[in-house]
Amino acid sequence: MKLLVIGSGGREHAIAKKLLESSSVQTVYCAPGNPGMRQDGIECLDINENNHKGLIQFAKEQNIHWTLVGPEQPLINGIVDEFESAGLKIFGPNRLASQIEGSKAFAKKIMTTYGIPTADYQVFHEVEAARACVSQSSFPVVIKADGLAAGKGVVIATTLEEAYQALEELLVQHKFGESSQEVVIEEFLEGEEFSLLSFVKNETFYPMVIAQDHKRAYDHDLGPNTGGMGAYSPVPQIPQSVINQAVMEIVKPTVLGMIENGTPFTGILYTGLINTIEGPKVIEFNARFGDPETQVILSRLTSDFAKIIDNIFNDKIPDITWSDDTCVGVILAAKGYPEAYSTGVLLPEFPDKVTTFYAGVSERENQLVSNGGRVMLLNAKAPTLAQALEEVYQFLDHYQGDELFYRHDIAHRAVKYLESHS
């Protein structure tokens, strides 16, 4: 098979690399990909991920068996609808189903309608009404841009002043353009967060192993929200009983509810959850693989990834098996991220003992240099969490430059949990 992956980041690097492991896969193309991917034999294309016409033309000319979409924007823009109209197989939700990520208000309505546990909320498009709401709220309070904001459209306001500032940026200054025409204000939930991804085709779904992401930029969960600074899997502090409960009370009714709503979902359903004292509740839905969770989750997959997708396309039950090992992934980001940052930093080389997934990189004089906020992820896989942490950090801690930074405490909650239960 010849396959096409759409996107250019670390998530797409991990997806394409895993697909290439299949004995049935001849070539994996990535559009546009990045130069770091070529080290793993991935064919990168000079076609932008939002150039649907160009991607369709390529898929037809090269007889691509099927296409998998990595990022959210092409999904929201209807790339699945266009591929299917052209008679091409593509794995991902169509434009209507993608609203589960593209609109927080849409997702909340689905959850309210079908009894899916989540935080109480209200939706506003006028700043005065939103201010009135937060002035009567208990703090902290969560304020979210309704649309896509690259993981940066969420503010956890601890004071009324912070809440007013967030509303000003979103509803008045329109910090995220059309994505902040509306805001969702919701109660703050306390508990342990985790990500539960599932392969879905209409009413059929297959949950993956869970992971935990670290959204804040700096150690001790300080600083602004980012697209994610690292992840690990498994998550020992989340018991299997909670995962089972989330599958039955959240994933299943969401999948069935989307059908009843007239927006059936096919693709990867990302369910961002928090384990509260009342049980697991939804923080957010995404309509695709998460980043950086994908890098650690797929590293634990021991069965044929390409065959899984192929079987789902053909309504066959896939063989899905996972390693018991622990994977820890740590992001190296450009100094200043998620705000303004510099590019063109020569990238350090790391040994083969850790796996490198490239994201914001370009090539200069045959050398990889930084070209984005999240530059690369280093992933270590080992029998225990302690070993995986040691493997990834023994190399990162020797990094001498100050143009890139990383968090030193990825998986710290799991470490504390294991120490207290040893």
PyMOL commands that set and color helices and strands:
alter all, ss='L'
color gray80, all
select helices_A, chain A and resi 10-20+35-40+52-61+72-76+79-85+99-102+104-113+127-135+160-172+177-180+219-221+240-260+293-299+305-313+385-396+412-420
alter helices_A, ss='H'
color red, helices_A
select strands_A, chain A and resi 2-7+27-32+43-44+66-69+90-91+121-124+141-145+154-157+183-187+192-201+204-207+212-213+216-218+222-225+230-233+266-276+279-286+326-334+355-358+361-364+367-370+374-382+404-405
alter strands_A, ss='S'
color yellow, strands_A
deselect
rebuild
show_as cartoon
